[in-house]
Structures are given as structure tokens and as C-alpha cells.
Amino acid sequence: MSDKSIKIIFFGNTDFSSPVLLKCAESFDVSCVVTNPSKKMGRGQKLIDTPVKTVAKNANLDVIECDNLLDDEFSNNQTYKGVALEIDQFKKKCLLEGLDDIALSLKKKKEIELFEQKLKTNRPWIFND
């Protein structure tokens, strides 16, 4: 699929993300790339870019460096080059609390257990106990 009318913002840091960025850049309009800031490394404390930043610079893509996506400075910015940076409040809450689909389900563990008990009582033929 290739549709340069679709604007995307790419988030990544690692070598693993670099070929994905290149493929996205071939197929879509990558408005910008968000990656971690360059860090000093080694004995000489030389500033080293993330692999994604290196690829983005080589592909002439705009780069935003951000330590924490939940920083107000980043998350309150409404647009970048015409692309909405709006973060859904529920997804933001999940990011802040480290909740994935399983963790969200586990938050409802008691309700799920009560439902299963009720189901077992009302429809025992469903269960192979």
C-alpha cells in the first residue's frame, strides 16, 4: 500500500525501527520523526544519535527529540507541520499507568469472576467441570 496523501508521525529509536521508518517513508508522507535525544557515550563522551535519527536525517525527514512523550511540552503541542499531535485521554492514561489490554482486563478481575460464577450457576452445560 502506498498513499502519499496519508500523513504520519513516526515514533522510534532502535536499529529495529530504522527499516520500518524507511518503508513508511516510501509509502506515506512522514511529517516528522519522534525519537529520543542524542546522548553522550563512550570515553570521549561523543554525542551519538539514535539509529532512527540517523536514518531520518539521511532521508531528509524532520526530527523531534523528546525524552518523555507524556511531557506537557510535547503532549500539549496540538500540531506539528499541520499534523495533529493529539493524544487520546484514555490512551494517555494507559501509557501513564503502563496498561495494556491484559492489564486493563485484570483491573476488572472481580467483575469477570462474578460474571463467570453467575454464568456457571445459570448455564452449567457451558462448562466442562
C-alpha positions as CSV (number, residue, x, y, z in Angstrom):
1,M,0.0,0.0,0.0
2,S,1.3,3.4,-0.9
3,D,-0.6,6.6,-0.3
4,K,1.5,9.8,0.0
5,S,-1.7,11.7,0.9
6,I,-1.7,10.0,4.3
7,K,0.4,11.9,6.8
8,I,2.0,10.0,9.6
9,I,4.3,10.8,12.5
10,F,6.9,8.1,13.1
11,F,8.0,7.2,16.7
12,G,11.1,5.0,17.2
13,N,14.6,4.8,18.4
14,T,16.3,1.5,17.7
15,D,18.0,-0.3,14.8
16,F,14.9,-2.5,14.7
17,S,12.8,0.6,13.9
18,S,15.0,2.0,11.2
19,P,13.9,-0.2,8.3
20,V,10.3,0.3,9.3
21,L,10.9,4.1,9.1
22,L,12.3,3.7,5.6
23,K,9.4,1.6,4.4
24,C,6.9,4.1,5.9
25,A,8.8,6.9,4.1
26,E,8.4,5.1,0.8
27,S,4.7,4.6,1.3
28,F,3.4,7.6,3.3
29,D,4.1,11.3,3.9
30,V,6.2,11.1,7.1
31,S,5.6,14.6,8.5
32,C,8.2,14.1,11.2
33,V,10.0,11.5,13.2
34,V,9.9,11.5,17.1
35,T,12.9,9.9,18.8
36,N,15.0,10.2,21.9
37,P,17.6,12.9,22.2
38,S,21.2,12.2,21.2
39,K,23.3,11.0,24.2
40,K,26.9,11.3,25.2
41,M,28.6,7.9,25.0
42,G,32.0,6.3,25.3
43,R,35.2,7.6,26.9
44,G,35.2,10.8,24.8
45,Q,31.5,11.4,25.7
46,K,30.8,11.9,22.0
47,L,27.2,12.8,21.2
48,I,25.5,9.8,19.5
49,D,22.2,9.9,17.6
50,T,19.6,7.2,17.8
51,P,19.7,4.9,14.8
52,V,16.2,6.2,13.8
53,K,17.5,9.8,13.9
54,T,20.4,8.9,11.7
55,V,18.1,7.3,9.2
56,A,15.7,10.2,9.4
57,K,18.5,12.8,8.8
58,N,19.8,10.8,5.8
59,A,16.2,10.7,4.4
60,N,15.8,14.5,5.0
61,L,12.9,14.0,7.4
62,D,12.2,16.4,10.2
63,V,13.1,15.1,13.7
64,I,11.6,15.9,17.1
65,E,13.7,14.8,20.0
66,C,11.7,14.0,23.1
67,D,12.7,12.3,26.3
68,N,9.2,11.7,27.6
69,L,6.1,11.6,25.3
70,L,4.0,12.5,28.3
71,D,5.8,15.7,29.0
72,D,3.4,18.7,28.8
73,E,5.7,20.4,26.4
74,F,5.2,17.6,23.9
75,S,1.7,16.3,24.7
76,N,0.2,19.8,24.9
77,N,1.5,20.8,21.5
78,Q,-1.5,20.5,19.3
79,T,0.1,20.4,15.8
80,Y,3.4,19.9,14.2
81,K,3.6,20.9,10.5
82,G,-0.2,20.6,10.2
83,V,-0.3,17.1,11.7
84,A,-2.4,16.7,14.9
85,L,-0.4,15.5,17.9
86,E,-3.5,15.0,20.0
87,I,-3.2,12.1,22.4
88,D,-6.5,10.4,23.3
89,Q,-7.1,10.8,27.0
90,F,-7.8,7.1,27.6
91,K,-4.6,6.1,25.7
92,K,-2.7,8.7,27.6
93,K,-4.0,7.2,30.9
94,C,-3.0,3.7,29.7
95,L,0.5,5.0,28.8
96,L,0.9,6.7,32.2
97,E,-0.2,3.6,34.1
98,G,1.5,1.1,31.9
99,L,-1.7,-0.6,31.0
100,D,-2.0,-3.0,28.0
101,D,-5.1,-5.0,27.1
102,I,-4.3,-7.7,29.6
103,A,-3.7,-5.2,32.4
104,L,-7.0,-3.5,31.6
105,S,-8.8,-6.8,31.8
106,L,-7.1,-7.7,35.1
107,K,-8.4,-4.4,36.5
108,K,-11.9,-6.0,36.1
109,K,-10.9,-9.4,37.5
110,K,-13.6,-9.3,40.3
111,E,-16.4,-8.4,37.9
112,I,-15.2,-11.1,35.5
113,E,-15.1,-13.7,38.2
114,L,-18.6,-12.7,39.4
115,F,-19.9,-12.9,35.9
116,E,-18.4,-16.4,35.4
117,Q,-19.9,-17.7,38.7
118,K,-23.3,-16.4,37.7
119,L,-23.0,-18.0,34.3
120,K,-21.9,-21.3,35.8
121,T,-25.0,-21.3,38.0
122,N,-27.4,-20.2,35.3
123,R,-25.9,-22.3,32.4
124,P,-23.8,-25.1,33.8
125,W,-23.8,-27.0,30.5
126,I,-21.4,-24.5,29.1
127,F,-18.6,-25.6,31.4
128,N,-16.8,-28.9,31.4
129,D,-16.1,-29.1,35.1
